[in-house]
Amino acid sequence: MKMAALNLSSLVLASSFLLLLSSSAIAAAPARAPPPPSLEGLLRNGNFEISPKSSNLKKTVIIGKHSLPEWEIHGLVEYISGGPQPGGMFFPVAHGVHAVRLGNEASISQTIPVKPGSLYALTFGASRTCAQDEVLRVSVPPLSGDLPLQTLYSSDGGDVYAWGFNATSNVAKVIFHNPGVQEDPACGPLLDAVAIKELFPPKPTRANLVKNPGFEEGPHRLLNSSNGVLLPPKQEDLTSPLPGWIIESLKAVKFIDKKHFNVPFGLAAVELVAGRESAIAQVIRTVPSKCYTMTFTVGDAKNGCHGSMMVEAFADKETFKVPFQSKGKGTSKTVSFKFKALAARTRLTFFSSYYHTRIDDYGSLCGPVLDQVQFAPLARC
């Protein structure tokens, strides 16, 4: 009996010692930093309303690498107030009072915390300041993309773009760069707001093989912007700011929201604003010789876009044309087609057959709205 009690005491003592050792080890181990929360909103001083000190400004030119609060600058960067400028120019600043203008080979950058492997979209207001062919290069190394700013989609200078990237580490350096060399040094891209949003790419289902079919997952919308968000051309689906979709055209596609536009379903849709030069696509897994039904909705955004519209849909070699007569009142219609797959991958592509401008503003491009794309297998052909 005494031996059993002794053994029990020894066991308790050993357990206590092991517990003390493990507690000490836990206490000694460095605490892991929690991952950053889901990002959405302006970057630090993302609207450039915190100005450089007056001692760091030479007229409009910012002097000093770190003189623009929260940003690092290289080359000739100007701090601009919207409105008339010396020399007779006018700079529209649609998303606040202040903006920055990037001179030849100039850039601004900011380092932000991100989650490795996550998809993000930058949203930013950008416009050209001259009639010359200006380009804005957006980079999050090792990714980089050039946005042509020659086409003005909104006559008020309030064009907003989105650009997507996959994070490769826990920090990302966001860079905006003017790669051009303009004849006029007073020219160069204008940047007036920068925001970010973490995206969560949706998956296809058995009932609908399309990813992000209603375009509900998309980039951040700037709070004081009512023009929608332009999705730049030539965006691959892995880094697209519209998850699941490829922007394969020469011109942008517009991401629109229910707050400012008529949207047939849910909270978002896309507007095909540049005719045949504005196209989106998605590659879908299919079974060869199996039949599928493709359904989608077309309409107008209730934004003054009017006239005879036509949305063309392609599924491999099949073409489906959907005419729509718009009176700019926010109406829509849903169509359905049957399709037999030819291969294990089927590419769906949508674009507008015609070019349109708003009836109240001929300087603003517009077009038919596309929403709620469905692609589902049929039991029999």
Secondary structure by P-SEA (a helix, b strand, c coil): caaaaaaaaaaaaaaaaaaaaaaaaaaacccccccccccccccccccccccccccccccccccccccccccccccbbbbccccccccbbbbbbcccccccccccccbbbbbbbbcccbbbbbbbbbbbccccbbbbbbbcccbbbbbbcccccccccbbbbbbbbbbcccbbbbbbbbccccccccbbbbbcbbbbbbbbbbbbccccccccccccccccccccccccccccccccccccccccccccccbbbbbbccccccccccccccccccccccbbbbbbbbcccbbbbbbbbbbbcccccccbbbbbbbcccbbbbbbbbccccccbbbbbbbbbbcccbbbbbbbbccccccccccccccbbbbcbbbbbbbccc
